[in-house]
Amino acid sequence: MPEAYVYILRCHDGSLYTGWTVDLEKRVNTHNSGKGGRYTRSRLPVKLFASLELDDKSAARREEARVKALSRPEKLALAKSWPVPPEPA
């Protein structure tokens, strides 16, 4: 069972936001409630665009940093290689 996730959100304005969490559904809901990252607060609503399951928090933080350093086209290409994110409950 995965212990952490790296995720990419598509914001209302079309921009992308990358983060990591241990509870994907809860984190997306937190972003949409306006209590997530400062970047997403003014770009609501957000939608889960891509996510990747990882074995531990440390690996998730490393992968988040790697993804954040990518350009938008690189993030879009990477997201296509990740499994389809689960639909919210």
Steps between C-alpha positions, in 0.01 A plus 500: 500500500638844411605720784515829307397662174633768270221678318445758230191719515351692210382834631195690373727735301666201327823518697653195669588452866718217635504372857529188714277349767420185695123536439427598142124548519523704820776720355307579181195586713719724717621685191143544376389633838751783465723368778759331278804666350503877462543456123176305461292723728445759226460240223204295621359257430783257441474152355731205546686465171754228581634311800775254573509258794829472686630271774589769752486871583866556424462363147190718453687815604786420262262432211303818574821706482597331172158563344486862617827567317349387167354733240125492432539289182722257691243474782221432251704225333593348836138500616404292196735227619349488851198280574157661463410667831211351695164674481406681821248319719 
